[in-house]
């Protein structure tokens, strides 16, 4: 499933003539295109779908939505480690990180 998720703009820069931002989605930071919201500023919230900020959102609504998504496990589904989720669905133990050899 692909969600439109609210996120908070952390920083903004231009890459190859395109306005881009680092956006925090409840602890997960992703790069997002701001071309549809050219006046969006650092600290503001937007609804993001497939890497594009589509609509400005107030902070309270964004936080409520992120909390609801987290409770439903939808943030993990959207941003989680695909290998870890596939292992869990298959009933396998999560992989352990390789430690000092």
Residue pairs with C-beta under 8 A, 6 or more apart in sequence:
1 74
1 77
1 78
2 49
2 50
2 78
3 49
3 69
3 74
3 78
4 47
4 48
4 49
4 54
5 25
5 47
5 48
5 49
5 65
5 66
5 69
5 75
5 78
6 25
6 45
6 46
6 47
6 48
6 57
6 61
6 62
6 65
6 66
7 23
7 24
7 25
7 26
7 30
7 32
7 45
7 46
7 48
7 62
8 23
8 24
8 43
8 44
8 45
8 59
8 62
9 21
9 22
9 23
9 32
9 34
9 40
9 41
9 42
9 43
9 44
9 45
9 46
9 53
10 21
10 22
10 23
10 24
10 29
10 42
11 21
11 22
11 42
12 19
12 20
12 21
12 34
12 40
12 41
12 42
13 19
13 20
13 21
14 20
18 33
18 35
19 33
19 34
19 35
19 38
20 31
20 32
20 33
20 34
21 31
21 32
21 34
21 40
21 42
21 53
22 29
22 30
22 31
22 32
23 29
23 30
23 31
23 32
23 46
23 48
23 53
25 48
25 66
25 75
25 78
25 79
26 66
26 69
26 70
26 75
28 75
28 79
30 48
30 51
30 79
31 51
32 46
32 48
32 51
32 52
32 53
33 51
33 52
33 53
34 40
34 53
35 52
36 52
36 53
36 54
37 46
37 53
37 54
37 55
37 56
40 46
40 53
40 56
44 56
45 56
45 57
45 58
45 59
45 61
45 62
46 53
46 54
46 55
46 56
46 57
47 53
47 54
47 55
47 57
48 54
57 65
66 75
69 75
69 78
76 85
77 85
83 95
84 94
84 95
87 93
87 94
87 95
88 94
